[in-house]
Amino acid sequence: MGLGYVGLPTAAILATRGFSVVGVDVDDKKVNQIKNCKLSINEAGLDVLLKAVINSKNLTVQTDIVEADVFIVCVPTPLNKNKKADLSFVKNAVRYVGKKIMKGNLVILESTVPPGTTKGLVRKILENESKLKCPGDFYLTYSPERVLPGNLLRELVKNNRVIGGIDVDSAKKAEDIYSSFVEGEICLTDTVTAEFVKLMENTYRAVNIALANEFAKIGKHDINIREAIEIANKHPRVNILNPGPGVGGHCIPLDPWFLVDENSELIKIALETNKGMPGYVCKLLENVFKKAKKKIKNSKIVLLGASYKKDVDDIRESPTDKMINVLKKKECNVVVYDPIVEHCRYLEKNFEKAFKNADACVIVTDHSVFKNIDWNKVKKLMNNNPVLIDTRNIVKDVKGFISEGY
Ligand code: SAJ
């Protein structure tokens, strides 16, 4: 259930392991695309895998749910306006599952959810719809995905996996399924612990990125922050992450909010710190304009990179998008250059056109191809006193720019 970033690769991998898999999604456009082996996700190797499993008929896709032995739910859990989990997609999917389950079936939830959701809400809906009892009549587990976009297929197989069961038999049933393709260690626990583990992982990353961002802000005047981090990380028990223009993607800036309550000041502050980074970068830019005696109003600014991180085409929660809003308020002429992303606001796919007569460039995403940019050529395309802000530390030894960064 749910043929997105996690559901589709999971369905495809299971289909290569001898299971007869039916992929179900409410979006008929997406279903038709997948039937024709077209992907809306740009993930290395997934196109080849999808063709193979569709052609072998081990994976069929449709909008209607069918009876099955195992149901795996991989639907989104966005954040609502009150910074709480929006469980409407989970509720819907589970309602459909509840109408189909029979005695002895297994239900697995993979979506990121607040602790207690599986044994509370999910179990209740399944029991109400099916008139069956759990535990007893059917098995129920929570097993979160842990895959890194950009390296998804490899991580799906190689990563360790946590499975939380409503009871031990449920966890073992799910282990039978995942052990068909997971090469990492499989840890069995209860559902609430597994839900908490997933949120701890993304929170750990959010807090540590926030710390790196905080260091970059504090050290900005006299310290080469990248060098400082590199040296500090030689300590055997220190591993500081990289500061950047802010944290994007559909997980790290959002999921940790599921843990925030009156006892969690640190998580909240970390999330706010990361959220403030695009604004901080715009402030840096403004200060450099002042230094260069240039007016930011009506200036042309190139934002290099639209996606939330390197080498992916995903723009969800991207710092670029947030910076566009700030710079537009200052009446700047914003252009976004990204060779990987196909659609975003102010996108210019032509490199020369993007930089022609620009006053400033802000490096937001560190796509690998950006390492090959000829900055001397860029300088010639840009107006006098060109400004360069590098938030990803990808430009080395380039002269002729008034620059700032970390
Ligand atoms: N970032 C930094 N500095 C760093 C590392 C990352 O600024 O040192 C930024 C990135 O540029 C990006 C954001 O953080 O904007 C998030 O990127 P990411 O690569 O850390 O994570 P995601 O969102 O692509 O995937 C994460 C992963 N979770 C963890 O690493 C704990 C992945 O394993 C999860 O499956 C995924 O969230 C998810 O779906 O929950």
Residues whose N, C-alpha, C, O or C-beta is under 5 A from the ligand:
A	BS01	SAJ	E145 R146 V147 L148 P149 E201 N202 R205 I209 L241 N242 P243 G244 G246 V247 G248 G249 C251 I252 Y308 K309
